[in-house]
Structures are given as structure tokens and as C-alpha cells.
């Protein structure tokens, strides 16, 4: 791991705070707004996601072509390619179903607590349990694969 600037964690915190404020201002912290989007009665979320995607695409495109390193971490900018496999499809499906049932995604759930929506803590607990279960399943699967390879 490269040496990180002492500003790394405070800037991560400020970025998350700015993200949360943006979600609150755009009302994406309200599950009913997200559910209205999923029912095609309010397409405001499409503009919020589209704007975020456009900014991200431009910044990553410019940064990865610059040949420079990130000032806070020293790592080179670049794309991280992920193989589209069964795990990605199953994980994306579970994420999407959870998003549709609860009406809120993880980032907006945390921001939702910040605007006083405390019942969302139940959904956040579910996200933690799901992440833990996935991590446990994956590590158990890796251990059994290692044991099988060692036995051969």
C-alpha cells in the first residue's frame, strides 16, 4: 500500500457528507420518491442518477487518460474491469430486489437517517446482515476450495 496523505480520510468524510446532502436536497432520502420512480410516476431520480453518471464518466475518462496519480493515495488512475459472471448477476439481482422492496439504496439509506428517518435503520440492519452473510458464504466457499485443492 502506498503512503496516504493525512487529508485522505477527512476528504472521504467530506465527500460522503456532500453526497448525503445532495441526496437529501434532491429528496432521494424519501422511499416514496424512489418507489414513485420505480413505478414510472416520478422520473426525477433518472435525472439525479444521469447527472451523477455523466459527471463520473467525464472525471474518470479525463483522469485515466491524464497518466497522473491520485494526489492523496499515489495510485495511478485507471479503470477496474470486472468480469460479468454469475456472482455479479445474482448480487445485482438481490440488490435490485432489495432496492425495490425497501424503496431506498444503501447510500440514500444512510443519508435518510441524517434527515430523521429512523425506521430506515431496520433496512440498514438488513443490509449489514446481508453483507455479513455474503462475506461468510464467500470465505467458507474459498476455504472449501482451498481444502479440496490441497487434498488433490
N, C-alpha and C positions, 0 to 999 in steps of 0.2 A: 504494500500500500504506500502511496506517495504521501509526502507531508502535506497536511491541510492547513490552510490559513486559519487563524483564530476567528476570523469572521464567518467561517463556513456555517456553523450551527446557528448563530444569530440570523444570518441571511436566510437559512432554511425556514426558521421560525417566522421571519417577516414575510417570506413568500407564502407560507401556509396561511398566515393571518390575512394577507391581501386576497388570497384565493377565497377564504371563508367570507370576507366582507363582500367580495364580488358575488358570491352565491346568495348571500343574504339580501343584497341590494336588488338582485335580479329575481328574488323570490323563489329561487330554486331550492331553498331550505324547507319549503312547504310541500309535503307529499301530495296534496291535492293538485298543485300546479303540475307536478311531474306526471301524476295519473291522468290529468287532462291532456297532456302531451301524448301519452301512450294511447289515449282514446281518440286522438286526432281532433280534439276540440279546441286546443290552445297550442299553437306551434312555436311559441316563444322560446322554448328550450332548444329548438332546432337552430335558432339564430345565436343563442348563447354558445352552444356546442360548436356550431360552424365558425363563429368568430374565434373561439379558443383554438380550434383545429387549424384555422388559417394562420394565426399568429405563430403557433407552434411549428407548423410546416415551414414557414418563412425563416424563423430563427434557426431551426435545426439545419435547414438547407444552406443558409449562409454560413453558419458556424462550422459545419462539417467540410465545406469547401475552402474555408479560410486556412486550414493547415495549422491553426493555432491550438494551444492547450487552454483548458479552463483555468482561469486565474486563481480560483480558490482551491482546486484539487490537483492541478497539474496534469490531469489526464487529457488525452487528445480527444477532440470532438469527433464523433463518428456515429454511424447507425449501428444499432444492435439488431441483427437479424434473428428472428425466431422462426423455427420450423413449424408449419401448420400441421400439428399432429392430433391424435385423439385426445390427449390431455388438454390441449388448447380449446378444442371444440366442446368438450364436456365442461371444462371450467367456465368458458364463456356462456354456455347454456345455463349453468347453475347461477352464475352472476346475473344474467338477464332475467331469469325467472324470479330470483330474489328481489331484483330491482323493480320488476313489475308488480310483485305481490306487496312489497312494502311502500312502493312509490318514492323510493329515495335511494341514491347510490352512496357508497361509503364516504366520499368527500363531503357531500351535502349533509350526510347524517351528523358528522362531527360539527359542521357549521350550524346545523339545526339546534344542537344543544346550546350553542352560543347565543341563539336568539330566544331561548327559553322553551324549546320543545322537548321537555324532559321525557315524555313517553317514548321517544325515539331511542332511548337508552336500551330498551328491550331489543330493538333491531340491531343496535351496535353489539350487544352481548351475543346475539346470534351470529354476527359477522366474526367475532372473536372465536366462538365455538367452532364455526365452520373452518376458519383458518387453522385452528389448532388440530382439528380432525384431519384436515388435508395434510398438514405437516407430519402428523403422527403416521398416517397411512403411507405417505411417501417414504419416510425414514424406515418404516417396517418393511416396505417393499424393497428398498435398497439393501437393507440388511439381509433379507432372504435371498436376494440376487447375489450378494457377495458370498454368502454361505454356500449357495449352490455352485458358484464358480470355484470356490476353494475346495469343494468336495470332488470336483472333476479331476 
